[in-house]
Amino acid sequence: MARMQEFRRAKREDSGRGSLTWAASMEAKGTTGREGVEGSFPALLLATGALGFVLPRRRPSGRYEASWLRLVPMAATVALFSWIIITFPIGFTEVAYDKVVDLIPHSTNTVLILYSFAMAIYRRRETANLFKALDGKLKPSNVYFSVLSSFLFLLHGLLFFAINCLMTDWEKKTLIYVVSLTFMHPTLPLLLDLYVAHLIRGLNQVYQGALEGVADGDAPPPHSHKGLGTSQGSRVFVVPQKGARTTDHHNINRMEEIMAICDGVSHPVNLLNEIFSGWTFLRCAALLAKLLNSAYYLTVFFGNWYYFVCSACYTLHEITSFGFLCRQADSLTEAPDSFHRPHFPPQHRLLEDILLTLQRRSSTPTEDRIRLLCLTAHLRARPAHVVIWNMGALGSFVLISTLNIVTAFTAIVYQYRPKNEEVL
């Protein structure tokens, strides 16, 4: 018991000193050009902050504080969407049943957006801690990429606004109603998908930086075609390969830095799951509701190609948006170039192998072996993945499973679709 308490105390001291050591080593290696969350994609964070989805804001001193002024657009959006949901059934009481079906996806989108606002308020401290954990570890985005992505996002909103205008009965609806419906679906949900995907992408970059930090930065990146190996005169902790010779001239006195790096990897993943686990569950529910609604319209409008194409645009948008989010989640558990080399291990597995290699060396002291073994067990028990409300992990298989359900639903509805009748 006394030995265990002494080890925990040493671990806390090493973690505190190790963060400073890691920061100094990153500065010496020239990686201070990396940015925080706001600097990595300023257009996206500016939009989400202006709408109230992100309350923490970085001050010039480097501290993140909640900007309560962002509650004003949040309150306006909540009031507007609540008014739409309340008046939505009344506006469609005299229209066919297929129009009342729209209430399901609009309601799920409204719940998702309202939950995002509540999450921004209730989880503001955790969000600030996540931003602090990612501060200085993300690659800055290109100005051309930010401008182009902003232009495509605006073009996307205008496209669906035009679709809603063409499919709206103007005798019963106003312009503000159509604009609000466009924001409700699909503009704001897409913005939230991009925001969460950007944070997941930031975690992937943290893993890349951790591998370079543990490998002492002298080897090629772990996702390069050469893989992890030793260069002449380098001090790299490598995984033994077949036919490769291992060397014993590694620096074992880097335990403080290694522990700080591993803590900097697992801590942001835990914060992300703590904040967005409930959001991912509602996002999956909204995906199912919107795809079922789109499948219903695709079968009903089959033959009327004008409305069929408009419904297909919503279907393709939803699949593409959620597929991009799932692909970013897959990047945490798969290698960046797994498409070309499917048997190449993921980055967190590489980090575990490097720690095990250090732990098994004969030149490693006994105390360091215990610490390395604990770090390896900690990373293996907490793999990098995005949790769906303690029900599983987010990934491409979720989209595939949902598409299977929607395909079966479409086949059933197609058999009972109205024939030789007007669909409207």
C-alpha positions as CSV (number, residue, x, y, z in Angstrom):
1,M,0.0,0.0,0.0
2,A,2.8,2.4,0.9
3,R,4.5,1.6,-2.4
4,M,1.3,2.2,-4.4
5,Q,0.8,5.6,-2.7
6,E,4.4,6.6,-3.4
7,F,3.9,5.6,-7.0
8,R,0.7,7.7,-7.4
9,R,2.4,10.7,-5.8
10,A,5.4,10.3,-8.1
11,K,3.0,10.1,-11.1
12,R,1.3,13.3,-10.1
13,E,4.6,15.1,-9.7
14,D,5.8,13.7,-13.0
15,S,2.6,14.8,-14.8
16,G,3.0,18.3,-13.5
17,R,6.7,18.6,-14.4
18,G,6.2,16.6,-17.6
19,S,3.8,19.1,-19.1
20,L,6.5,21.8,-18.8
21,T,9.1,19.4,-20.2
22,W,6.9,18.5,-23.2
23,A,6.1,22.2,-23.9
24,A,9.8,23.0,-23.8
25,S,10.7,20.0,-26.1
26,M,7.9,21.0,-28.6
27,E,9.3,24.6,-28.6
28,A,12.8,23.3,-29.2
29,K,11.5,21.1,-32.1
30,G,9.8,24.0,-33.8
31,T,6.2,23.0,-33.3
32,T,5.1,26.2,-31.7
33,G,3.5,27.1,-35.0
34,R,0.5,25.0,-34.1
35,E,-2.7,26.7,-33.1
36,G,-5.6,26.1,-30.7
37,V,-9.1,25.2,-31.6
38,E,-10.1,28.7,-32.6
39,G,-7.0,29.3,-34.7
40,S,-7.1,26.0,-36.5
41,F,-10.4,26.8,-38.2
42,P,-11.4,30.4,-37.3
43,A,-14.4,30.6,-39.7
44,L,-16.1,27.5,-38.2
45,L,-15.5,28.6,-34.6
46,L,-16.7,32.1,-35.4
47,A,-19.9,30.8,-36.9
48,T,-20.7,28.4,-34.0
49,G,-19.8,31.0,-31.4
50,A,-21.9,33.7,-33.1
51,L,-24.9,31.4,-33.0
52,G,-24.4,30.4,-29.4
53,F,-23.3,26.8,-29.9
54,V,-19.9,27.5,-28.3
55,L,-19.7,29.7,-25.2
56,P,-16.0,29.6,-24.2
57,R,-13.9,32.2,-25.8
58,R,-10.1,32.6,-25.7
59,R,-9.0,35.8,-24.1
60,P,-5.7,37.6,-25.0
61,S,-4.2,36.2,-21.8
62,G,-4.8,32.7,-23.1
63,R,-7.6,31.9,-20.6
64,Y,-10.9,30.6,-21.9
65,E,-14.0,32.3,-20.4
66,A,-17.7,32.0,-21.2
67,S,-19.0,34.8,-23.4
68,W,-22.6,35.3,-22.1
69,L,-23.3,37.7,-24.9
70,R,-23.7,34.7,-27.1
71,L,-26.8,33.7,-25.3
72,V,-28.7,36.4,-27.2
73,P,-28.8,34.6,-30.6
74,M,-29.3,31.4,-28.7
75,A,-32.5,32.7,-27.1
76,A,-33.7,34.1,-30.4
77,T,-33.2,30.8,-32.2
78,V,-34.9,28.8,-29.4
79,A,-38.0,31.1,-29.5
80,L,-38.2,30.9,-33.3
81,F,-37.9,27.2,-33.5
82,S,-40.4,26.7,-30.7
83,W,-42.9,28.9,-32.6
84,I,-42.4,26.8,-35.7
85,I,-43.0,23.5,-33.9
86,I,-46.1,24.9,-32.1
87,T,-47.7,26.2,-35.3
88,F,-46.4,23.4,-37.6
89,P,-49.3,20.9,-37.1
90,I,-51.9,23.7,-37.4
91,G,-50.5,24.8,-40.8
92,F,-50.8,21.3,-42.2
93,T,-54.1,20.1,-40.9
94,E,-55.9,20.5,-44.2
95,V,-53.1,19.0,-46.3
96,A,-52.5,15.3,-47.1
97,Y,-50.9,12.9,-44.6
98,D,-47.5,13.0,-46.4
99,K,-47.1,16.6,-45.3
100,V,-47.8,15.9,-41.7
101,V,-44.9,13.4,-41.8
102,D,-42.5,16.4,-42.0
103,L,-43.2,17.1,-38.3
104,I,-41.0,14.1,-37.3
105,P,-37.7,15.2,-38.8
106,H,-38.3,18.9,-37.9
107,S,-39.1,17.9,-34.3
108,T,-35.9,15.8,-34.1
109,N,-33.8,18.6,-35.6
110,T,-35.3,21.0,-33.1
111,V,-34.6,18.7,-30.2
112,L,-31.0,18.3,-31.4
113,I,-30.4,22.0,-31.7
114,L,-32.0,22.8,-28.4
115,Y,-29.9,20.1,-26.8
116,S,-26.8,21.6,-28.4
117,F,-27.7,24.9,-26.7
118,A,-28.2,23.3,-23.4
119,M,-25.0,21.4,-23.8
120,A,-23.2,24.7,-24.5
121,I,-24.4,26.1,-21.2
122,Y,-24.2,23.1,-19.0
123,R,-20.9,21.8,-20.4
124,R,-19.2,25.2,-20.8
125,R,-16.4,24.3,-18.3
126,E,-15.7,21.0,-19.9
127,T,-15.7,22.6,-23.3
128,A,-13.2,25.2,-22.0
129,N,-11.0,22.4,-20.6
130,L,-11.2,20.6,-23.9
131,F,-10.0,23.7,-25.8
132,K,-7.2,24.1,-23.3
133,A,-6.1,20.5,-23.8
134,L,-6.0,21.1,-27.6
135,D,-4.4,24.5,-27.4
136,G,-1.2,24.6,-29.3
137,K,-1.5,21.1,-30.7
138,L,-3.6,21.6,-33.9
139,K,-2.4,22.5,-37.4
140,P,-3.6,25.9,-38.6
141,S,-6.0,25.7,-41.5
142,N,-5.1,27.3,-44.8
143,V,-6.7,30.7,-45.6
144,Y,-7.8,29.4,-49.0
145,F,-9.4,26.4,-47.4
146,S,-11.3,28.5,-44.9
147,V,-12.6,30.9,-47.5
148,L,-13.6,28.0,-49.9
149,S,-15.3,26.0,-47.2
150,S,-17.3,29.1,-46.0
151,F,-18.3,29.8,-49.6
152,L,-19.5,26.2,-50.1
153,F,-21.4,26.3,-46.8
154,L,-23.2,29.5,-47.9
155,L,-23.9,28.0,-51.3
156,H,-25.3,24.9,-49.6
157,G,-27.7,27.0,-47.5
158,L,-28.9,29.0,-50.6
159,L,-29.5,25.8,-52.5
160,F,-31.8,24.3,-49.9
161,F,-33.5,27.7,-49.4
162,A,-34.3,27.7,-53.1
163,I,-35.6,24.1,-52.8
164,N,-37.9,25.1,-49.9
165,C,-39.1,28.1,-51.8
166,L,-40.1,26.1,-54.8
167,M,-41.8,23.4,-52.7
168,T,-43.7,25.8,-50.4
169,D,-47.3,26.8,-50.7
170,W,-47.0,30.6,-50.4
171,E,-50.7,31.1,-49.6
172,K,-50.1,29.5,-46.2
173,K,-46.5,30.3,-45.5
174,T,-44.4,33.4,-45.2
175,L,-40.7,34.1,-46.0
176,I,-39.6,34.0,-42.4
177,Y,-41.2,30.6,-42.1
178,V,-39.2,29.3,-45.1
179,V,-36.0,30.8,-43.8
180,S,-36.5,29.3,-40.4
181,L,-37.2,25.8,-41.9
182,T,-34.0,26.1,-43.9
183,F,-32.0,26.9,-40.7
184,M,-33.7,24.0,-38.9
185,H,-33.0,21.5,-41.6
186,P,-30.3,21.3,-42.9
187,T,-28.2,24.4,-42.3
188,L,-27.7,24.3,-38.5
189,P,-27.4,20.5,-38.2
190,L,-24.7,20.6,-40.8
191,L,-22.8,23.3,-38.9
192,L,-22.9,21.1,-35.8
193,D,-21.6,18.1,-37.7
194,L,-18.7,20.2,-39.0
195,Y,-18.0,21.5,-35.5
196,V,-17.9,18.0,-33.9
197,A,-15.9,16.6,-36.8
198,H,-13.4,19.3,-36.4
199,L,-12.9,18.5,-32.8
200,I,-12.5,14.8,-33.6
201,R,-10.0,15.7,-36.3
202,G,-8.1,17.7,-33.6
203,L,-7.9,14.6,-31.5
204,N,-6.4,12.7,-34.4
205,Q,-3.7,15.4,-34.7
206,V,-3.0,15.1,-31.0
207,Y,-2.3,11.4,-31.5
208,Q,0.1,12.2,-34.3
209,G,1.9,14.7,-32.2
210,A,2.1,12.2,-29.3
211,L,3.7,9.6,-31.5
212,E,6.2,12.2,-32.7
213,G,6.9,13.3,-29.2
214,V,7.4,9.8,-27.8
215,A,9.5,8.9,-30.8
216,D,11.6,12.0,-29.9
217,G,10.7,13.6,-33.3
218,D,13.7,12.2,-35.2
219,A,11.9,9.5,-37.1
220,P,9.6,9.9,-40.1
221,P,5.9,10.3,-39.2
222,P,4.2,7.0,-38.3
223,H,1.8,7.2,-41.2
224,S,4.6,7.5,-43.8
225,H,5.5,4.7,-46.2
226,K,8.7,3.9,-44.2
227,G,6.8,3.4,-40.9
228,L,8.5,3.8,-37.6
229,G,12.2,3.0,-37.6
230,T,15.5,4.2,-36.5
231,S,17.5,6.7,-38.3
232,Q,21.3,7.1,-37.9
233,G,22.1,8.7,-34.6
234,S,18.4,9.1,-33.6
235,R,16.9,8.2,-30.2
236,V,13.6,6.7,-31.3
237,F,11.5,4.2,-29.4
238,V,10.5,1.7,-32.0
239,V,8.5,-1.5,-32.3
240,P,10.8,-4.4,-33.2
241,Q,10.2,-5.5,-36.8
242,K,11.0,-8.8,-38.3
243,G,14.7,-9.0,-39.2
244,A,15.3,-5.6,-37.6
245,R,18.0,-5.1,-35.0
246,T,17.2,-3.2,-31.9
247,T,19.6,-0.8,-30.2
248,D,20.0,0.0,-26.5
249,H,21.2,3.6,-26.8
250,H,17.8,5.1,-26.1
251,N,17.3,7.8,-23.5
252,I,15.3,6.2,-20.7
253,N,15.3,9.4,-18.6
254,R,12.3,10.8,-20.5
255,M,9.6,9.3,-18.2
256,E,8.2,12.7,-17.2
257,E,7.8,13.8,-20.8
258,I,6.3,10.4,-21.8
259,M,3.8,10.4,-19.0
260,A,2.8,14.0,-19.9
261,I,2.4,13.1,-23.5
262,C,0.2,10.1,-22.7
263,D,-1.9,12.1,-20.3
264,G,-2.3,14.8,-23.0
265,V,-3.7,12.1,-25.4
266,S,-6.3,10.4,-23.2
267,H,-7.5,13.5,-21.4
268,P,-9.0,15.2,-24.5
269,V,-10.7,12.0,-25.6
270,N,-12.4,11.6,-22.2
271,L,-13.5,15.3,-22.3
272,L,-14.9,14.9,-25.8
273,N,-17.0,11.9,-24.8
274,E,-18.1,13.5,-21.6
275,I,-19.5,16.5,-23.6
276,F,-20.8,14.9,-26.8
277,S,-21.9,11.4,-25.8
278,G,-25.6,12.5,-25.5
279,W,-25.3,14.6,-28.6
280,T,-24.1,11.7,-30.8
281,F,-27.1,9.7,-29.6
282,L,-29.6,12.4,-30.6
283,R,-27.7,12.8,-33.9
284,C,-28.1,9.2,-34.7
285,A,-31.9,9.4,-33.9
286,A,-32.2,12.5,-36.1
287,L,-30.4,10.6,-38.9
288,L,-32.9,7.8,-38.8
289,A,-35.9,10.1,-38.6
290,K,-34.7,12.2,-41.6
291,L,-33.8,9.3,-43.7
292,L,-37.2,7.6,-43.1
293,N,-38.9,10.9,-44.1
294,S,-36.8,11.1,-47.2
295,A,-37.4,7.5,-48.1
296,Y,-41.1,8.1,-47.8
297,Y,-41.0,11.1,-50.1
298,L,-38.8,9.3,-52.6
299,T,-41.3,6.5,-53.0
300,V,-44.4,8.8,-53.1
301,F,-42.8,11.2,-55.6
302,F,-41.4,8.5,-57.8
303,G,-42.5,9.4,-61.3
304,N,-42.9,13.1,-60.5
305,W,-39.2,13.9,-61.1
306,Y,-39.3,17.5,-60.0
307,Y,-40.2,16.7,-56.4
308,F,-38.2,13.5,-56.6
309,V,-35.0,15.4,-57.3
310,C,-35.7,17.8,-54.4
311,S,-36.2,14.9,-52.0
312,A,-33.1,13.2,-53.3
313,C,-31.1,16.3,-52.5
314,Y,-32.1,16.1,-48.8
315,T,-31.3,12.4,-48.8
316,L,-27.8,12.8,-50.3
317,H,-27.1,15.7,-47.9
318,E,-28.0,13.7,-44.8
319,I,-25.9,10.7,-45.9
320,T,-22.9,12.9,-46.9
321,S,-23.0,15.0,-43.7
322,F,-23.3,12.0,-41.3
323,G,-20.8,10.0,-43.4
324,F,-18.2,12.7,-43.0
325,L,-18.8,12.8,-39.3
326,C,-18.4,9.0,-39.1
327,R,-15.3,9.1,-41.2
328,Q,-13.6,11.5,-38.7
329,A,-14.6,9.1,-35.9
330,D,-13.1,6.2,-37.8
331,S,-9.8,8.1,-38.0
332,L,-9.4,7.7,-34.3
333,T,-9.5,3.9,-34.5
334,E,-7.9,3.4,-38.0
335,A,-4.7,4.4,-39.6
336,P,-4.9,7.5,-41.8
337,D,-3.9,5.5,-44.8
338,S,-5.9,2.4,-43.9
339,F,-7.5,2.5,-47.3
340,H,-4.2,1.8,-49.0
341,R,-2.8,-0.4,-46.2
342,P,-5.7,-2.0,-44.2
343,H,-3.4,-4.0,-42.0
344,F,-1.4,-1.0,-40.8
345,P,-2.2,-0.5,-37.0
346,P,-4.0,2.6,-35.8
347,Q,-2.1,5.4,-34.1
348,H,-3.2,4.6,-30.5
349,R,-2.1,1.0,-31.0
350,L,1.3,2.2,-32.2
351,L,1.6,4.3,-29.1
352,E,0.8,1.2,-27.0
353,D,3.4,-0.8,-28.8
354,I,6.1,1.8,-28.3
355,L,5.4,1.9,-24.6
356,L,5.5,-1.9,-24.4
357,T,8.8,-1.9,-26.3
358,L,10.3,0.5,-23.7
359,Q,8.9,-1.6,-20.8
360,R,10.5,-4.8,-22.1
361,R,14.0,-3.4,-22.5
362,S,16.6,-4.8,-20.2
363,S,18.1,-1.3,-19.7
364,T,14.8,0.2,-18.4
365,P,14.8,0.6,-14.6
366,T,12.2,-1.3,-12.5
367,E,10.3,1.8,-11.4
368,D,10.1,3.0,-15.0
369,R,8.8,-0.4,-16.1
370,I,5.9,-0.2,-13.6
371,R,5.0,3.3,-14.9
372,L,5.2,2.2,-18.5
373,L,3.1,-0.8,-17.9
374,C,0.5,1.3,-16.1
375,L,0.4,3.8,-19.0
376,T,0.0,1.0,-21.5
377,A,-2.9,-0.5,-19.5
378,H,-4.5,2.9,-19.2
379,L,-4.4,3.5,-22.9
380,R,-5.6,0.0,-23.8
381,A,-8.5,0.2,-21.3
382,R,-9.5,3.6,-22.8
383,P,-9.2,3.3,-26.6
384,A,-9.8,6.4,-28.7
385,H,-13.4,6.4,-29.9
386,V,-16.5,8.6,-29.8
387,V,-19.1,7.2,-27.5
388,I,-22.8,7.1,-28.3
389,W,-24.3,7.6,-24.8
390,N,-22.6,4.4,-23.4
391,M,-24.3,2.3,-26.1
392,G,-21.4,1.9,-28.5
393,A,-19.0,3.9,-30.6
394,L,-19.6,6.2,-33.5
395,G,-18.4,4.9,-36.9
396,S,-19.3,4.1,-40.4
397,F,-21.1,0.9,-39.3
398,V,-23.7,3.1,-37.7
399,L,-24.5,4.7,-41.0
400,I,-24.6,1.4,-42.8
401,S,-27.0,-0.1,-40.2
402,T,-29.3,2.9,-40.5
403,L,-29.2,2.6,-44.3
404,N,-30.2,-1.0,-44.0
405,I,-33.3,-0.1,-41.9
406,V,-34.2,2.7,-44.3
407,T,-33.8,0.4,-47.4
408,A,-36.2,-2.1,-45.8
409,F,-38.7,0.7,-45.0
410,T,-38.5,2.0,-48.5
411,A,-39.2,-1.4,-50.0
412,I,-42.3,-1.7,-47.9
413,V,-43.6,1.8,-48.6
414,Y,-42.9,1.4,-52.3
415,Q,-45.4,-1.5,-52.5
416,Y,-48.1,0.6,-51.0
417,R,-47.4,3.9,-52.8
418,P,-50.4,5.7,-54.5
419,K,-50.7,4.8,-58.1
420,N,-52.3,6.8,-60.9
421,E,-53.0,9.6,-58.5
422,E,-51.6,13.0,-57.8
423,V,-49.1,12.9,-55.0
424,L,-49.9,16.4,-54.0
